[in-house]
Amino acid sequence: MSLDLRNGRLERWERVMKRQARLSMSIVFLLVGAILIRATHPTAPPIPRHVPGAPASEIRTRVAAAYGHLPLYFEANQGQTDSQVKFLARGIGHTLFLTDREVVLVFTQTDPPAKRTPEHRALTMELVLRMTFVSANPASRVTGLEQLPGKANYFIGRDPTQWHTNVLLYAKVQYRNVYPGIDLSCSGDQRQLQYHFVVAPGGDPKRIVLGWQGVDSLDVDAHGDLVLHTPWGAVRQMRPVIYQELDGARREIAGGYVRAGGHQAGFELAAYDASQPLIIAGAVPFDVLPPTGAATTVAGTFYPTQSPISSPR
């Protein structure tokens, strides 16, 4: 057997072992993360038990299901990304950047191994959606709520001056007075970003307008869902839940999304008690359809139009 042939087989064997090692480590990291978050979040879903002899695909499915229910955590920006960003949150296939006036959602997908060849590196495709608070209060304050016990650390590169340590983590982010008399809080899990507008007595919910960039069009369907049509497919936001807490009981208020012209949407609602707080709860799902040929391909740092933001360093 020639040396070249032996080397070729050795290289193939090493590639296989590396893939198996990465898969094993990914499962380990996800399970460790689930254990740590389970310890700090008693309401988190139970950690999947290992069944002896279970195939790797079943283990991955169970881990992914448990991971999807884990809560989001928001990192305070302490220099690990663009200075416009106040908080960021990351998950498998998505990253969130929260600025003073908008939420930037970045969905990523990498070519499956079957489509890769030694001559072509994996191609990462990104879809960037921006949810802007139209005509929002420029003096609104963005703060983290419910600080978590853990910290994030970035030890990237050899220059210690570029490292970022003890980055604070929060379970929620709040926009105080995003509109006059209206606060906004963001939370969620690995499946969706949840947002709650809290309208104080005297506040006007009709001032809330969400502008969307990165979509081809949007509409409100017969079920009251807001449907964003993107190059990757439809992103469907379920009809919002609108309610008040009156005399210790929840009273739902009829209402939902309404188009506000262009790529903008607001809320319409029936009569309610304007002397009591009003809550409008919505969610943006992360389960975007796979990219099509129309999707934009980007590698590495992304630069959305207007106010460029860099990926975490």
N, C-alpha and C positions, 0 to 999 in steps of 0.2 A: 504494500500500500504506500502510495507516495505521500510525502510530507504535506503537500498542498491539500490532498484529499483528507488526511487526518486533521489538518487545521480547520478545513471547512466543516467537518463533522463536529469538531470541538466548539467552533463558534456557534453552530446551530444549537448544540446542547446548552451552551452558556445562555443563549437567548431564551430558550425554553425555561431554564432554571430561574432566570431573572424575572420572567413573566409570572411564574408560579410564586416567587418570593414576593413580588409586588402585590399579587392578589391576596396572599396570606396576610401581609402587613396591612393592606387596606381593611380587611375584615377585622384584624386585631385592633386597629386604630378606631374603627367605628364602634366596636364593642366597648373599648376603653372609654370612648367619648360617651357612649350610652350609660355606662356605669357611673361616670363622674357627674353627668347631668342628672341622672336618676337620684344621686345622693343629694343634690342641691334643689331638685324639683320633685317633690314627692308625688305630684300628679302626673309625672311622665309615664309613658306606657311601659309595661313589663319588658325586661330584656329577654330576647328569644333564647330558649334553651337549646343546647346542642343535642341532637338526636344521633346516637351512635350509628354510623353507617350511612347517614344522610348525605346525598350528593352535594357537591359544592354549589350547584345552581340553587338548590333549596335553601342552603345556608345564606347565600347572597340575597335571596328573596326575602327571607325572614329578617335579616339585618336591615335591608332597605326599607321594609315595612315599619320596623321599629324606629329607624332613623327619621322617616318622614314625619313622625309625630313629635320628634324632639323640638323644643322651643328654639326660636331664633335667639341669638345673642348679638348685641350691637356693640361694635368697638368704637370707642371715642377716637377721633383722628388726632394722633399725637405725632404726626409727621410721616406716617406710613403710606399716605396717599396724597392726592392733590389738596391744597389748602382750602379750596372751596367746600370740600366735604367735611361735614360735622361728625357724622357717624357712618359706619359701613357694616354690612352683615354679609356673610358668605355661606354658601351651601354647595351641594353637588349640582353643577350645571347652572348656577345662578349666583350673582353678586348684586347687592344693593348699595347704592351710594345716596346718602341723605344730605342735601344742601339746605341753605336757608329757604329756598323757594320751590324745591322740587325733589322728587324721588326718582333716581335713575336706576332702572332694572336692566341688568346685562345677563342675557341667557347665552350659554356657550355649549357647543357640541363638537366633539372630536371624531374624526373618521374612525369607524370600527376597525379592529386589527385586520379583518378580512380584506379591507380595501387598501391596506398599506403594502408597500414593497420596499426592499432595501434601498432602492434608488429615490424613493419619495418619502419625505417625512410626513408625520401625521398633520393634517390640516385642521385647524380650529376655526369654526364658524361662530360668529357672534351676532346676536340680535339685540339692539339697544332700544329700549322704550323709556320715555321720559314722561312722568306724570307731574305737571306743573300746576302750582296753585295760582290760578289766574287772578290778577289784581289783588294779591295777598298783601297783608300788612308788612311793609318793609322793616318795621321795628320788631317783628316777631322774634321770640327767643327760642332756641332749640336746646333742650337739655335732656340728659339721660335720667331715667327713673329705674328704681329697683336694681341697684348695683349688685352684681354677682360676685361671689367670693373669689373666682378665678381671675387670672390676668393673661393677656396675650403678649408674646414676645417674638420679635423679628430679629433673627441673627443671620442676615443674608449678606454675603460678601465678606471680605477680609478686613474692611475698614470699620472699626468699632464706632466711629462717629456716625455711621449710617445705620447702626442698629437702633431698634426701638423696643424698649423693655417696659414691663409693668403697665401695659396698655389697659385701661379700665374697660370693663364689660358691663353692659346693662341689659335688662330684660325688655325694656321699653324705651322709646324716644318720644318726647312731647314737644309739640310746637305750641307755645303759649301765645294766645291772641293772633293766630295765623290770619284770622279775620276779626274785626272788632266784635268782642264778646263771644268768640268761638275758639276753642282749643282743639288740637288734633293730637292723637296718640297713635303710635305705630308699634306693633308687636307681631306675633305670628309663630309659625313653626316651619319645618323644612318643606311643607307643601304649599304654603301661601303666606302672603303679607297681609295682615289684618290692620285696618285703620278705623278709628273711632273719632268722629267729629262730635264734640260736646258743645252744644249751643246753650249759653247761659241765658237767663231771663233778660229780655231786651235785645238779644242777638237775632240776626236775620239769616236763616238757613239758605235763603235764595242768593246770598252773596257767595256761596261756595260754588266755584267753577273749577273743574279739573280739565286741563288741556293736555292732550296726548301727542307726542312726537314719536316718529318711528313707525306709525301705523299708516296703512293705505286709506282706511276709512273706518268709521265706527257707526254703530246703530244700536237701538234698543229693541230687542225682539218681543214677541208676543207674551213671553213669560216675565218680562220686565228685566231681563239680564242685559248688561252692557257688553256688547260684543266688539272687540277690537280686531280688525282684519289686518294681519301683518304678513310680511313675505314668508313667514314660516307656517302660517295658518291662523286660525282664530284663537284669541285669548278671551275666554268667557268669564265675566265677573257676575256672580249671582246677584239677583235683586237684593238691594241693601235691606237690613233690618232697622226699622225706625221705631223708637219707643221712648217712653217716659217711665220713671219710677214714681208712682203716686200711691201714697198711703201704704207703703211697703209692698206693693205689687207692681209687676210690669204691665204696662198698657201699651200695646202695639198701635202705631199710627200708620194709616194707609199712606202709601207713597212709593217712590222709587226714582230711578234714573230718568233724566230727560235730556235730549240733545240741546246744546246751547249754541249751535252754529259751528261750522267747520269741524275740527277734531276736538271738540269740547263737549263736556257733559256736566250737568248740574243735578239738582234734586227737586222733585215736586212732592208735596205732602198735603194731607188733609188737615183740617183744623185741629189744633192741639192747645194745651194749657200753656200760654206764653209766659206765665208767672213761674213755671218750673223748668228745670233743665231738660233739654231734648238731646237724644243720642242718635246719631246716624252711623251705623256699623256696616262697613263694606270689606271686601277682600280681593286681592289680586293673586290668582293662582300661578304657581311656577311650572305646571305641567304643560309647557308649550309644545306644539306639534314639532316633529323633526323638520330640519331645514329642507327647502326645496332648491331647485336650481336658481331661483330668483334671490335667494339669500345672499347677503354680502359676506365675503370671506375676508377675515382679518386675522393676522397673526400677531400675537404679543399685545402690546399696548393699544388700547382703542382710543379714538378721538371723536366723540360724538360732535355733531354740528352745534355750534354755539357753546360757550363755556366748556372747553375741553377738560376732561378728567382723566387721570391716569389710573391704571390698575394698581392694586397694592404692590408696593415694592418689597 
